[in-house]
Amino acid sequence: MNRFWKIVLTQIVVLTLITVGGLLHSSSAAPTPKYGGVLRIIVQVAPPQFGWTPTFAAGEANGASPAVEALVTFDKTGSPLPKLATDWQIDPNGKFIVFNLRKGVKFHDGTDFNAQAVKYNIDLEMKLRPGELKGVKSVDVIDDDTVRLNLNFFANNLWDRLGTRAFISSPAHLAKGEDAVKFFPLGTGPFEFVEWKRDSYIKFKKFGNYWQKGKPYLDGLEIIFISDPMTASAALLAGEADVYDAGANFKEAADLVARGFVSSAIPGLVMGLAPDTKNRESIYNNLKVREAVEYALNRQALVKTLGYGFLKARTQFIVPGYLGYIAGLERKYDPQKARQLLTEAGYPKGFKTKIIADAEFVSRDMMSGIQAQLADVGIDAQIDYADPGRYADWRRKSGWKDALMFMRNAGFPWPPNLSEFILDKSRNDYASMARPDGLQEMLENLLKAQDLPTQTSLSEKMTRLLFDHVTFIPLYTQYGVSIAAPYVHDARRFETIVVEWTPADAWLSK
């Protein structure tokens, strides 16, 4: 990893790992972990699948992470650390990375973890998700314990993909096919998959042959699905669960902290409105209409009223403290300006529209607040709360027409990665949101840039291009928040800028 990147990421962490609204606490771990017990974690939504690792998305990886592992993990700055790889060497010209693999590691089915297994997994991911491992063109086995990734170029977001997407499963298991394994993760992790009940839970048990000697401490793990925040809070209070990943349910999170539970929170989610600008007939093809929508929104009032300290207003694609942020570049709340722009665009009396929101994740109070502010300037916005399947289809496949889509994106907080994750045309994310001319070339150059001045210049140019085009309407940065009972130690959920946790280290003091 280039030294300058480590330095910059360290600077980012100082700015971003902040105390949120006075609610962020750190648990005090006892000096000696205890063995035994089952850690029960409440999450809001069951993943669509959690066993077919070659096509993992973030939510799917979270459901499988007790059982499967990647070549690398991350420290609190986002810099890569050894996991299934013990170390690596990067070609000075960026043409390859050689990974030395951990020896003596077994998959849960008893087969060996080795270079052949790594090649099988990465080849399959590259086949099924071309472009996901940016810059990687092929994989070579050097010997049983050494593998080489051959690169077209060294992309500065490759570590994120290797650590959060490219999990290594048993090739014998994957060979059974997607339908056979999509609800059965089988890797080298500290816990073995036991049982899955649709929309209820995933259960894991301790893997007795785990490569980290003496770990895990827990006898098992349960991931429990509870969508209703009041029900989830009640379960935590009743001792029926130990951790609650509260998501956007900030009121419940704040109430639980007031009752003595421990919160951890990290900034990450990009929240905004993506306009339909690809369809010629769309009202949002008019730049003045897009500008009017942004001027109509009082972000500060929304986050103050509804965020409970877990939201920060966002005025551009990049947030303060991140590479590419331009101080002072914003459209401040100005309803009079919004009405003027609507008149100039030919809509003096406003217009009717629709906002498509993901019913499983979005705050309905937030959507009502946005709806009210738009109504104040004459924009009558009806909210369509789409189920996950319909939302995903519109977002990544068919697109939506003459409407706004509420966008929520996480991503490794190195801006080139965040930009590629959302904006790269090859991913077809937010399918009806047109990208401005020149953006793709700028993005590709940014991903290949290895010196900080070039990355800074390109990131700022991209920020200004997106702002001038009003490619999307920024709303706020949402903090991921997890609430734990005080007897839970070292799980480290929502404590690092890369959304990882440490199931092998977790233990209970009760």
C-alpha positions in Angstrom: 0.0 0.0 0.0 1.4 3.5 -0.9 2.6 5.4 2.1 0.8 8.6 1.1 -2.6 6.7 1.1 -2.0 5.5 4.7 -1.2 9.1 5.8 -4.3 10.5 4.1 -6.6 7.8 5.4 -5.2 8.4 8.9 -6.1 12.1 8.5 -9.6 11.1 7.3 -10.2 9.0 10.4 -9.2 11.9 12.7 -11.9 13.9 11.0 -14.6 11.3 10.7 -14.4 9.0 13.7 -16.2 11.6 15.8 -18.5 11.5 18.8 -22.1 11.6 17.5 -24.4 13.9 19.3 -22.8 13.1 22.7 -24.2 9.5 22.4 -21.1 7.6 21.3 -19.5 5.6 24.1 -16.8 3.0 24.2 -17.2 -0.2 26.1 -14.5 -1.0 28.7 -13.4 -4.5 28.0 -12.4 -6.7 31.0 -8.7 -7.8 30.8 -9.4 -11.5 30.3 -12.1 -12.7 27.8 -14.5 -15.3 29.0 -15.4 -18.4 27.1 -19.0 -19.5 26.4 -22.4 -18.1 25.6 -24.2 -17.2 22.4 -24.2 -13.7 21.1 -27.6 -12.6 19.7 -27.6 -9.7 17.2 -30.7 -8.1 15.9 -30.7 -6.7 12.3 -33.6 -5.2 10.5 -33.6 -7.1 7.2 -32.7 -10.6 6.2 -30.2 -10.7 3.3 -31.4 -11.9 -0.1 -28.7 -14.6 0.2 -25.6 -15.1 2.3 -23.8 -18.2 0.9 -23.0 -17.6 -2.7 -19.9 -15.4 -2.0 -18.9 -14.7 -5.7 -21.7 -12.1 -6.0 -21.8 -10.7 -2.5 -23.2 -7.3 -1.8 -22.6 -5.6 1.5 -25.7 -6.7 3.3 -25.2 -10.3 2.1 -21.6 -10.3 3.4 -22.7 -9.2 6.8 -25.0 -12.2 7.1 -22.1 -14.6 6.3 -19.1 -12.9 8.0 -19.0 -15.3 11.0 -18.3 -18.1 8.6 -16.3 -16.7 5.7 -13.2 -14.6 5.5 -11.2 -12.6 3.0 -7.5 -12.3 2.2 -7.3 -9.0 4.1 -9.0 -7.1 6.9 -8.6 -3.4 7.9 -7.4 -1.3 10.8 -9.3 1.8 12.0 -7.8 3.9 9.2 -9.0 1.6 6.5 -5.5 0.3 5.7 -5.3 -3.4 4.9 -4.1 -5.9 7.5 -3.4 -9.6 7.1 -6.2 -12.1 7.3 -6.1 -15.2 5.2 -3.0 -13.6 3.5 -0.1 -13.1 5.9 1.6 -10.5 3.7 1.9 -9.2 0.2 4.2 -7.5 -2.3 3.0 -4.9 -4.8 4.9 -4.5 -8.1 6.3 -0.9 -8.2 4.8 -0.5 -11.6 1.4 -1.6 -10.4 1.3 -4.8 -12.6 0.7 -7.4 -9.9 0.3 -8.2 -6.3 1.7 -11.4 -4.8 0.0 -12.7 -1.7 1.6 -15.1 0.7 -1.2 -17.3 2.3 -1.7 -18.5 5.8 -0.6 -22.2 6.1 -2.6 -25.0 7.8 -6.0 -23.3 7.5 -9.0 -25.6 6.9 -12.4 -24.9 5.5 -15.4 -26.0 7.6 -15.8 -29.1 5.3 -12.3 -30.2 6.1 -10.7 -29.2 2.7 -7.5 -27.2 2.6 -7.4 -23.4 2.1 -4.6 -22.8 -0.4 -3.7 -20.8 -3.6 -5.9 -23.0 -5.7 -8.9 -22.2 -3.6 -8.1 -18.4 -3.8 -7.8 -18.6 -7.6 -11.1 -20.6 -7.9 -13.0 -17.9 -5.8 -11.5 -14.9 -7.5 -11.9 -16.4 -11.0 -15.5 -17.1 -10.3 -16.2 -13.6 -9.0 -14.5 -12.0 -12.0 -16.7 -14.2 -14.3 -19.9 -13.4 -12.5 -19.2 -9.7 -11.6 -16.8 -8.4 -14.3 -15.2 -5.2 -13.2 -15.9 -5.6 -9.5 -12.2 -6.3 -8.7 -11.0 -3.2 -10.5 -7.8 -3.6 -12.5 -7.5 -7.3 -11.9 -7.1 -9.3 -15.2 -6.1 -12.8 -14.0 -4.9 -14.9 -11.1 -1.9 -17.3 -11.1 -1.0 -20.0 -8.6 2.7 -19.7 -7.8 2.6 -22.6 -5.3 0.2 -23.9 -2.7 0.8 -21.0 -0.4 1.4 -18.1 -2.9 -1.0 -16.5 -5.4 -0.5 -13.6 -7.8 -3.1 -11.1 -9.0 -2.1 -9.8 -12.4 -3.2 -6.2 -12.9 -4.0 -4.0 -15.9 -3.4 -1.2 -13.4 -3.4 -0.8 -9.6 -6.8 0.7 -8.7 -6.7 2.6 -5.4 -10.0 1.0 -4.3 -8.9 -2.6 -4.8 -8.3 -3.2 -1.1 -11.9 -2.5 -0.3 -13.1 -5.1 -2.8 -10.6 -7.7 -1.6 -11.6 -7.2 2.0 -15.3 -6.6 1.8 -16.5 -8.5 -1.3 -13.9 -11.2 -2.2 -14.6 -13.7 0.5 -13.1 -17.1 0.1 -15.4 -20.1 0.3 -14.6 -23.8 -0.1 -14.4 -24.5 -3.8 -16.0 -27.9 -3.2 -19.0 -26.1 -1.6 -19.3 -23.5 -4.4 -19.1 -26.3 -7.0 -22.6 -27.4 -5.9 -24.0 -24.3 -7.6 -25.7 -21.1 -6.5 -29.1 -22.6 -5.6 -27.5 -25.2 -3.4 -25.4 -22.8 -1.3 -27.0 -19.4 -1.4 -28.3 -19.9 2.2 -25.3 -21.9 3.5 -22.0 -20.1 3.9 -18.9 -22.3 4.2 -15.5 -20.8 4.7 -12.6 -20.6 7.1 -14.3 -18.3 9.7 -14.6 -18.8 13.5 -18.2 -20.1 13.3 -19.9 -22.8 11.2 -23.3 -22.3 9.7 -26.0 -24.3 11.6 -29.5 -23.2 10.5 -31.4 -20.5 8.6 -35.1 -19.8 9.0 -36.5 -17.4 6.4 -37.2 -13.9 7.9 -36.4 -15.2 11.4 -32.7 -16.0 12.0 -29.3 -17.4 11.0 -27.6 -19.6 13.6 -23.9 -20.4 13.8 -21.8 -22.6 16.1 -18.2 -22.5 17.2 -15.7 -23.9 14.6 -13.4 -26.1 16.7 -10.6 -26.1 14.1 -10.3 -22.3 13.6 -6.8 -21.1 12.6 -6.6 -18.5 15.4 -5.7 -20.7 18.3 -7.9 -20.1 21.4 -10.6 -18.4 19.4 -13.5 -17.9 19.1 -14.6 -17.3 22.7 -18.3 -17.7 22.1 -20.1 -21.0 21.7 -22.3 -19.6 19.0 -23.9 -16.6 17.2 -27.4 -15.8 16.2 -28.4 -13.1 13.7 -32.1 -12.3 14.4 -34.3 -10.4 11.9 -36.7 -7.8 13.4 -37.9 -5.0 11.2 -40.0 -3.1 13.7 -37.8 -0.8 15.8 -40.0 -0.9 18.9 -40.1 -4.7 18.9 -36.3 -4.8 18.5 -35.8 -2.4 21.4 -38.2 -4.4 23.5 -36.3 -7.6 22.8 -33.0 -5.9 23.8 -34.5 -4.6 27.0 -36.0 -8.0 27.8 -32.6 -9.7 27.4 -33.8 -11.7 24.4 -30.9 -10.2 22.4 -27.5 -8.6 23.1 -26.9 -6.3 20.2 -29.3 -4.2 18.0 -28.1 -2.7 14.7 -30.5 0.1 14.8 -29.9 1.6 11.3 -32.0 4.7 10.9 -34.0 4.2 14.0 -32.3 7.0 15.9 -34.9 7.7 18.5 -34.9 4.1 19.7 -31.1 4.1 19.7 -31.0 7.3 21.8 -33.6 5.9 24.2 -31.5 2.7 24.7 -28.4 4.7 25.4 -30.3 6.6 28.0 -31.1 3.3 29.6 -27.5 2.3 29.9 -26.8 0.5 26.7 -23.6 1.2 24.7 -23.6 2.8 21.3 -21.1 2.8 18.5 -21.5 4.8 15.3 -19.6 5.5 12.1 -20.3 7.9 9.3 -20.8 6.4 6.0 -24.2 6.4 4.2 -24.6 8.9 1.3 -28.3 10.0 1.4 -29.8 12.0 -1.4 -32.3 12.2 -4.2 -31.5 10.8 -7.6 -33.5 12.4 -10.4 -34.7 10.7 -13.6 -32.5 12.5 -16.1 -32.1 9.8 -18.7 -35.7 9.8 -20.0 -36.2 12.7 -22.5 -39.7 13.4 -21.2 -38.7 13.7 -17.6 -39.4 17.0 -15.9 -36.0 16.6 -14.2 -34.1 17.0 -17.4 -34.5 20.7 -16.8 -31.5 21.9 -14.8 -33.5 24.6 -13.1 -36.0 22.1 -11.8 -33.2 20.1 -10.2 -31.7 23.2 -8.7 -35.1 24.2 -7.4 -35.6 20.9 -5.6 -32.2 21.4 -3.8 -33.0 25.0 -2.8 -36.3 23.9 -1.4 -34.7 21.5 1.1 -33.8 22.7 4.6 -31.3 20.0 5.4 -30.2 21.4 8.8 -33.8 21.4 10.0 -34.3 17.9 8.9 -31.2 16.5 10.6 -31.7 18.5 13.8 -35.4 17.4 14.1 -35.0 13.8 13.1 -31.4 12.8 13.5 -31.0 12.6 17.3 -27.3 13.4 16.7 -26.8 10.6 14.2 -27.2 12.7 11.0 -25.1 15.5 9.5 -26.4 17.7 6.7 -24.7 17.1 3.3 -24.3 19.7 0.7 -22.1 18.0 -2.0 -21.1 14.5 -3.0 -18.1 14.5 -0.7 -18.4 15.4 3.0 -16.0 17.7 5.0 -12.7 16.0 5.8 -12.7 13.8 2.7 -10.6 14.1 -0.4 -12.5 16.2 -2.9 -14.6 18.3 -0.6 -14.7 21.9 -1.6 -15.4 24.3 1.2 -18.3 26.7 0.6 -19.7 24.8 -2.4 -23.4 24.5 -1.6 -26.9 25.5 -2.4 -28.3 26.9 0.9 -31.9 26.6 1.8 -33.8 29.3 -0.1 -37.5 28.6 -0.8 -37.9 31.9 -2.6 -35.1 31.0 -5.0 -36.7 27.6 -5.5 -40.0 29.2 -6.5 -38.2 31.6 -8.8 -36.4 28.8 -10.6 -39.6 26.8 -11.0 -41.2 29.8 -12.6 -38.3 30.2 -15.0 -38.5 26.5 -15.8 -42.2 27.0 -16.8 -43.8 25.7 -13.6 -45.0 28.8 -11.7 -47.6 26.7 -9.9 -45.3 23.8 -9.2 -45.9 20.3 -10.3 -46.7 16.8 -9.1 -44.0 14.2 -8.8 -43.1 10.9 -7.0 -40.2 9.9 -4.7 -39.4 6.2 -4.7 -38.0 5.0 -1.4 -36.8 1.7 -0.1 -39.5 0.6 2.4 -37.1 -1.5 4.4 -34.5 1.1 5.2 -35.8 4.7 4.8 -37.1 6.8 7.7 -40.7 7.6 7.0 -40.5 10.6 9.3 -37.6 11.9 7.1 -39.6 11.3 4.0 -42.6 13.2 5.4 -40.3 16.1 6.3 -38.9 16.2 2.7 -42.4 15.9 1.3 -43.5 18.9 3.4 -40.6 21.1 2.4 -41.1 20.4 -1.3 -44.8 21.1 -0.9 -43.9 24.6 0.5 -42.5 25.6 -2.9 -45.3 24.0 -4.9 -43.9 20.5 -5.5 -46.5 17.9 -4.7 -44.4 14.7 -4.1 -46.1 11.5 -3.3 -43.9 8.8 -1.6 -43.8 5.3 -3.1 -42.4 3.0 -0.5 -41.1 0.2 -2.7 -40.4 -3.3 -1.4 -36.7 -4.3 -1.7 -37.2 -6.3 -4.9 -39.0 -3.6 -6.8 -36.6 -0.9 -5.5 -33.6 -2.9 -6.6 -35.0 -3.6 -10.0 -35.7 0.1 -10.6 -32.3 1.1 -9.2 -30.0 -1.3 -11.1 -32.0 -2.6 -14.0 -35.1 -1.0 -15.5 -34.8 2.5 -14.0 -37.7 4.8 -13.0 -39.6 7.4 -14.9 -40.2 11.1 -14.2 -39.5 10.8 -10.5 -36.9 11.1 -7.8 -35.3 8.0 -6.2 -34.2 8.2 -2.6 -30.6 7.0 -2.7 -28.6 5.4 0.1 -25.1 4.2 -0.4 -22.4 3.1 1.8 -18.9 2.4 0.6 -15.2 2.4 1.6 -14.7 6.1 2.6 -11.8 6.7 0.3 -13.5 9.0 -2.2 -12.2 7.4 -5.4 -13.9 4.2 -4.2 -17.1 5.9 -3.2 -17.3 7.7 -6.5 -16.7 4.5 -8.5 -19.2 2.6 -6.4 -22.0 4.9 -7.1 -21.2 6.6 -10.4 -19.3 4.2 -12.7 -21.6 3.6 -15.7 -20.5 0.0 -15.9 -22.3 -0.7 -12.6 -25.6 0.8 -13.8 -26.4 1.9 -10.3 -29.3 4.4 -10.1 -30.1 3.5 -13.7 -32.1 6.6 -14.6 -29.7 9.1 -13.1 -27.7 10.4 -16.1 -24.0 11.2 -15.5 -22.6 14.5 -16.9 -20.3 14.4 -20.0 -16.7 13.7 -19.1 -17.5 12.1 -15.7 -16.6 8.5 -16.7 -13.1 9.4 -18.0 -12.5 11.6 -15.0 -13.5 8.7 -12.7 -11.3 6.2 -14.5 -8.3 8.5 -14.2 -9.0 9.1 -10.5 -9.1 5.3 -9.8 -5.7 4.9 -11.5 -4.1 7.9 -9.9 -1.4 7.0 -7.3 -0.1 10.4 -6.2 -2.0 12.6 -3.8 -1.9 15.9 -5.8 -3.5 14.1 -8.8 -6.1 12.5 -6.7 -6.9 15.8 -5.0 -7.3 17.7 -8.2 -9.4 15.0 -9.9 -11.6 14.5 -6.9 -12.3 18.3 -6.6 -13.0 18.5 -10.4 -15.5 15.6 -10.0 -17.2 17.3 -7.0 -17.7 20.5 -9.0 -18.9 18.7 -12.1 -21.5 16.8 -10.1 -22.5 20.0 -8.3 -22.9 22.1 -11.4 -24.8 19.4 -13.2 -27.0 18.7 -10.1 -26.4 15.0 -10.9 -28.1 14.2 -7.5 -29.5 16.3 -4.7 -27.5 15.7 -1.5 -29.4 15.4 1.8 -27.3 14.2 4.7 -24.7 11.7 5.9 -26.2 9.0 8.0 -24.3 7.3 10.8 -24.5 3.6 11.2 -25.3 2.9 14.8 -25.2 -0.3 16.8 -26.5 -0.7 20.4 -25.1 -3.3 22.7 -25.6 -4.5 26.2 -22.7 -3.5 28.5 -21.7 -7.1 28.9 -20.8 -7.4 25.2 -17.1 -7.0 24.5 -14.8 -6.7 21.5 -17.5 -7.4 18.8 -16.6 -4.0 17.4 -19.7 -3.5 15.3 -19.8 -0.1 13.7 -16.5 1.0 15.2 -14.3 1.3 12.1 -14.8 3.2 8.8 -14.8 0.0 6.9 -18.0 -1.8 8.1 -16.3 -4.8 9.6 -16.6 -6.5 13.0 -14.7 -9.2 14.9 -16.8 -12.3 15.7 -13.7 -14.3 16.6 -12.8 -11.7 19.4 -16.3 -11.2 20.8 -17.1 -12.4 24.3 -19.7 -11.9 27.0 -19.0 -11.0 30.6 -22.4 -12.0 32.0 
